[in-house]
Structure formats: structure tokens, C-alpha cells
Amino acid sequence: MKMRLMMALAVLLSACAVSSVPKPQLAKAPATVILISVDGLRPADVNASQMPALSALGRAGVRGTMRPSFPSLTFPNHYTLVTGLRPDHHGVVHNQMFDAQLGEFRTSKASSTGNGAWWGGEPIWVSVIRSGARAFTAFWPGSEAAVEGVRPTRWLTFDAKTSAAQLSAQAHAWLNLPQSERARFITVYFPQVDKASHDFGPDSGEARQARAEVDRAIGAIAADIASYAPEDNYNLVVVSDHGFATVSPGQQISTSTIIPTTLATPISDGQVIGFMPKPGKTEDALRTAKASLKHGTCYAKAELPARWHYGHHPRIPPILCQMDKGWDALFPAVFARIRPFTSRGSHGYDPDLPEMSALFIARGPAFAEHRVLPQFNNVHVYSLLMDVLALPAQANDGNPEVLKAAKADPLK
């Protein structure tokens, strides 16, 4: 009996000794980040009913909402996400701009979007390439230009006719290149939700259909990434640039009703309206704007609210008017063409409004699981992505401490 007990104890001790030896961990490859933007996607629409694939990613990984940078427009915020700079610092201060040396900027003009002089700071793809790795971009604002003389390794020129499924197929092709040709950083920009939400309103059937199409496309990209082993270290981040609000029939005005063209020239229209006063007419133009606009607020450039972190860059015009939620001010020629009895959608309203909130989801070996973050400013995303890529961040306006909770536990 005693001999039997001693033998059992020896077996137990042997088992404990074996189990106490840690299992060898496979070394992880340098992280790869796939950054996806769904332009104009409201966080509340990411649910099991409307967007099941994206909703599942968010539940499994990290999810939260972001406060856009001012103005809550597409080009300024996309470029903030990849530089960590507020628009007042990177220079893409609006979708429509004027520069004394460069002239007019319009998002529809390749001479604007492809000119690196408009784009300040150093976007992530430039840092990746300078590190000796590859970066591929599909439609991301700024990626069609040689920024600081550097272009993405591969990039696509924006084509509004490209479907969500075609963008997903392009991502699939890039993710399945031979190992020696793959990128460490990939961006994919989906414009379909924004387009449908503008044209028909964010709660329309057309917008719901666009969300469903984009969800299927992202689901296919996620399935591609899931096919890699954890040690391959592929990480997916999905963001939006802003939310959306409904513009009801009759809630559009002409910019000429704010300031007549005899006093100032409108530089931009929509929700953040910039005016360039005629020589000697600045005070008259500002006085007129403040008295005329009933569904918004007009400011001199120096009077803009401090919380917007906006108003110093020379491309910001001397007078700026912020429309109230659900109201648009359009160039006279555009106003004459609108459909007066239909709802549509807009963004560009005060970034603090809940309707302007943007989406953040992250999934992969670098990120925590089943974690919900409190709302944060989108300027902090850049530092997180550079940390995941193990690259030194350039000078920026974010704080790397803000999103530390998004990272995976290093002991796991």
C-alpha cells in the first residue's frame, strides 16, 4: 500500500513538473494593419439586423464611437485618422478650399486630390514605405498624391462607379499576393453608404441597402484575414469619418441669403460655409451674416469656439458659418437644382452632436477582445496604429495613452 502511494505521488509530481513548463510560443510576424473606412456610417447602424458581419467583429474585438475633428467632413477627417493631426494643422481644412498659391481645391478634381502640396503631415503609408515595407491604398483621401514626394506602393484612383464587392475583391487580391510582395499597411475606403445617405437620407431603403452591401464586402475581407494564423499578426481596423443627419424638405437655403455676393464670395457650401469678404467689406459682411442666418451661427475666424481646435490655418476663410443640424446652405447654382420635396442627408454639423459620432472597431492579435471603449476623439487613432505597426509616430495632436485599453494584454 505504502509503495503504491509513493508511486502515485511520483506520477503526480511528474505531471506537475511537466505542466509547469510553459508551452513554447510561436514568434509573431511584424504586424500588418488593414484599415477600412465606411464613409458616413453611423455607429447605431452596426447591429445584427443591418450589418451582421461588422457587428460580430465589434462584439469579438474592440468597439467604440469617435468624435470627429472639426469640420465633420470626409477629407479632413480621413486625413486626420492617418496623420494624427487636426485639420487646422494638416491643412485639409474642408472638402472645398482656396489657397493663395494653389488656387481652388475640389474633391472631384484630380488636380486637387493628386497634388501633394495640399496634404500636410506624414500619413501612415509614407512612414511604412520609408521603413522599407509596402503600403497599398484603395481610394483613401490623400493617397493619390505624392505626399512629401512619396506615393503608396500601390494605389487606386477614385472611381465612384466601383462597387463594394469590387473593392473587397481588390483587398482579397492584395491579401493573397506572394508573401514577398505583400503590404504591411492596406487602406480600403467604401463610399457607398455616404452616397446613398446623401441622396436619399440615412434612414432610407437605399442607405440600408448600401450598408448591407458594404457589410458583405467587409465580411469577405474579414474571412480572408481569419484564414491566417494568429502568429501571422494580421489586424483589421474599421472606422467611419462621421455620422449623418436627415435634412427634411425645405431645410436648404442659398448661401446668397447669408451674405450677398456684393459683400463676399462663398468658398464652401453645405454645413460649414466659408466666405471671403470683398476688399474693405469684412465688417459689413460679418454683420450681415450674423443677422441673416436663422438656422446656424456665423463667426469671424478669430471667434471660432476653442473646442473645435480650428481657425489658425491660412486656408480657413475670414468668415465661417456653422449650420444647425438638419440644415444646408448651398451655392446658388446648386440650390436651384435641388429636389425641394424630398428628404436627403448631410453631415458637417457640430462634431459634439451625437448624430455626428463615428465608428471604431478593431479585431486581431494586436487588439483586446470583447472590449467597449468610451467615446474618444478620432485624432488618437493614428498613434494606436503606429504602435501596432511598431513604427515611431510623427509629431501629432493625439495622445497614445487614450487608446491603450484597445491593445491586447501583452502576457496573452
HUUR-V658610 format. One record per backbone hydrogen bond with DSSP energy under -0.5 kcal/mol. CO is the residue of the C=O (numbers start at 1). NH is the residue of the N-H. Records with the same first field share a line. If there is no record, write none. Layout:
CO = NH, NH
This chain:
1 = 5
2 = 6
3 = 7
4 = 8
5 = 9
6 = 10
7 = 11
8 = 12
9 = 13
10 = 14
11 = 15
12 = 16
13 = 17
14 = 18
15 = 19
16 = 20
17 = 21
18 = 21
20 = 22
32 = 235
33 = 35, 186
34 = 36, 237
35 = 188
36 = 239
37 = 39, 190
38 = 41
39 = 194
40 = 42
42 = 45
43 = 46
45 = 47
47 = 51
51 = 55
52 = 56
53 = 57
54 = 58
55 = 59
56 = 60
57 = 61
60 = 370
61 = 371
62 = 362
63 = 373
64 = 360
65 = 376
66 = 68, 358
67 = 378
71 = 73
72 = 348
73 = 77
74 = 78
75 = 79
76 = 80
77 = 81
78 = 82
79 = 83
80 = 83, 84
82 = 124
84 = 397
86 = 89, 90
87 = 91
90 = 120
91 = 93
95 = 107
97 = 105
99 = 103
103 = 99
105 = 97
106 = 109
108 = 110
109 = 112, 113
110 = 114
112 = 115
114 = 116, 146
115 = 118
116 = 119
118 = 120
121 = 123
123 = 126, 127
124 = 128
125 = 129
126 = 130
127 = 131
128 = 133
129 = 132
134 = 184, 185
135 = 153, 154
136 = 187
137 = 139, 156
138 = 189
140 = 143
142 = 145
143 = 152
145 = 147
146 = 148, 149
147 = 150
150 = 147
154 = 137
156 = 139
159 = 162
163 = 167
164 = 168
165 = 169
166 = 170
167 = 171
168 = 172
169 = 173
170 = 174
171 = 175
172 = 176
174 = 177
178 = 181, 182
179 = 182
184 = 33
185 = 136
186 = 35
187 = 138
188 = 37, 190
189 = 191
190 = 39
191 = 195
192 = 196
193 = 197
194 = 198
195 = 199
196 = 200
197 = 201
198 = 345
201 = 204
204 = 208
205 = 209
206 = 210
207 = 211
208 = 212
209 = 213
210 = 214
211 = 215
212 = 216
213 = 217
214 = 218
215 = 219
216 = 220
217 = 221
218 = 222
219 = 223
220 = 224
221 = 225
222 = 226
223 = 227
224 = 227
225 = 228
229 = 232
230 = 233
231 = 29
233 = 32
234 = 365
235 = 34
236 = 363
237 = 36
238 = 361
239 = 38
245 = 346
246 = 248
247 = 344
248 = 251
251 = 328
253 = 330
254 = 257
255 = 258, 259
260 = 263, 264
263 = 278
265 = 276
269 = 271
270 = 329
271 = 273, 323
272 = 274
273 = 321
274 = 267, 268
275 = 277, 319
276 = 265
278 = 281
281 = 285
282 = 286
283 = 287
284 = 288
285 = 289
286 = 290
287 = 291
288 = 292
289 = 293
292 = 294
295 = 324
297 = 322
299 = 320
300 = 303
301 = 304
305 = 308
306 = 309
313 = 316
315 = 98, 317
318 = 301
319 = 275
320 = 299
321 = 273, 323
322 = 297
324 = 327
328 = 253
329 = 270
330 = 255
331 = 334, 335
332 = 336
334 = 337, 338
335 = 338
338 = 340
339 = 342
344 = 247
346 = 245
350 = 353
353 = 356
354 = 357
355 = 244
356 = 243
358 = 66
359 = 240
360 = 64
361 = 238
362 = 62
363 = 236
364 = 367
366 = 408
371 = 63
376 = 67
377 = 380
378 = 381
380 = 384
381 = 385
382 = 386
383 = 387
384 = 388
385 = 389
386 = 391
387 = 390
399 = 402
401 = 404
403 = 406
404 = 407
406 = 368
409 = 412
